[in-house]
Amino acid sequence: MNGERDIITAWIAREIVPHEGAMRKWLARRWRGAVDAEDVIQEAYCRIAGLARVDHIDNPAAYFHRTVHTAATDMARRAGANNLASMTQEDWFGVIDSRPLQDRALEASEELRRVNALLSNLSDTCRRVIELRRIEGLTRKETSERLGVSENDVKNLLVRGLQKVLKTMAEQEAEGEDREQARRKVQANG
């Protein structure tokens, strides 16, 4: 199981991550703010990371593009289905509580702690590359200039760092699933 996860993680870092910038630009052009590009990209990564295997994918860039397009379409559809009443933005100010639900806020907080812990295990330069590229949205060139490393180093550090984080997350999830199965087995026998 972990062997296949490692293969998928490495494949994502090698074949998918380099196309992320192009997908962001495409989303901005095609969807013009109708969907949140960050959410769409994250959803596409989740869908791809959830695959059982990737050896059937002949053209990773096209596959990523199709996954991003499908995720954006799904999100736009859901957003449209949730907006049943025609109200102005001012009408909604008195109705909508913009704060996230408590369970979602707690989940997001826990996930942020988890990711920060994983990032803290990386070298300082690798962690900064990920922060500058993925969180602050700097280009490879801007990141290179800010950190005083080559653009190629930025690319390599980003790929290696993301591979390590994704691998660790997959391992943690597998351990959680194993614990859950063991708990269920004890309950069934108990």
ChimeraX attribute file (.defattr): number of C-alpha atoms within 10 A of each C-alpha:
attribute: neighborCount
match mode: 1-to-1
recipient: residues
	/A:1	8
	/A:2	11
	/A:3	8
	/A:4	13
	/A:5	20
	/A:6	18
	/A:7	14
	/A:8	23
	/A:9	23
	/A:10	19
	/A:11	17
	/A:12	22
	/A:13	19
	/A:14	16
	/A:15	14
	/A:16	18
	/A:17	17
	/A:18	15
	/A:19	15
	/A:20	16
	/A:21	15
	/A:22	12
	/A:23	19
	/A:24	17
	/A:25	12
	/A:26	16
	/A:27	23
	/A:28	15
	/A:29	10
	/A:30	11
	/A:31	16
	/A:32	11
	/A:33	10
	/A:34	14
	/A:35	19
	/A:36	16
	/A:37	20
	/A:38	13
	/A:39	13
	/A:40	23
	/A:41	22
	/A:42	13
	/A:43	18
	/A:44	21
	/A:45	19
	/A:46	11
	/A:47	14
	/A:48	19
	/A:49	18
	/A:50	12
	/A:51	11
	/A:52	11
	/A:53	13
	/A:54	15
	/A:55	9
	/A:56	7
	/A:57	10
	/A:58	9
	/A:59	9
	/A:60	17
	/A:61	18
	/A:62	13
	/A:63	14
	/A:64	23
	/A:65	19
	/A:66	13
	/A:67	19
	/A:68	25
	/A:69	20
	/A:70	15
	/A:71	21
	/A:72	23
	/A:73	16
	/A:74	14
	/A:75	18
	/A:76	16
	/A:77	12
	/A:78	11
	/A:79	13
	/A:80	10
	/A:81	10
	/A:82	9
	/A:83	9
	/A:84	8
	/A:85	7
	/A:86	7
	/A:87	9
	/A:88	8
	/A:89	8
	/A:90	8
	/A:91	10
	/A:92	10
	/A:93	10
	/A:94	8
	/A:95	8
	/A:96	8
	/A:97	9
	/A:98	7
	/A:99	8
	/A:100	10
	/A:101	10
	/A:102	9
	/A:103	9
	/A:104	11
	/A:105	12
	/A:106	12
	/A:107	12
	/A:108	13
	/A:109	12
	/A:110	12
	/A:111	12
	/A:112	12
	/A:113	12
	/A:114	13
	/A:115	14
	/A:116	12
	/A:117	12
	/A:118	17
	/A:119	20
	/A:120	12
	/A:121	13
	/A:122	18
	/A:123	12
	/A:124	10
	/A:125	16
	/A:126	21
	/A:127	19
	/A:128	20
	/A:129	27
	/A:130	23
	/A:131	16
	/A:132	18
	/A:133	18
	/A:134	13
	/A:135	11
	/A:136	11
	/A:137	13
	/A:138	16
	/A:139	15
	/A:140	20
	/A:141	13
	/A:142	15
	/A:143	23
	/A:144	19
	/A:145	13
	/A:146	13
	/A:147	14
	/A:148	11
	/A:149	13
	/A:150	14
	/A:151	17
	/A:152	12
	/A:153	16
	/A:154	26
	/A:155	19
	/A:156	16
	/A:157	20
	/A:158	25
	/A:159	21
	/A:160	17
	/A:161	23
	/A:162	22
	/A:163	20
	/A:164	20
	/A:165	19
	/A:166	22
	/A:167	19
	/A:168	15
	/A:169	16
	/A:170	18
	/A:171	16
	/A:172	12
	/A:173	12
	/A:174	15
	/A:175	12
	/A:176	12
	/A:177	12
	/A:178	12
	/A:179	12
	/A:180	12
	/A:181	12
	/A:182	12
	/A:183	12
	/A:184	12
	/A:185	11
	/A:186	10
	/A:187	9
	/A:188	8
	/A:189	7
	/A:190	6
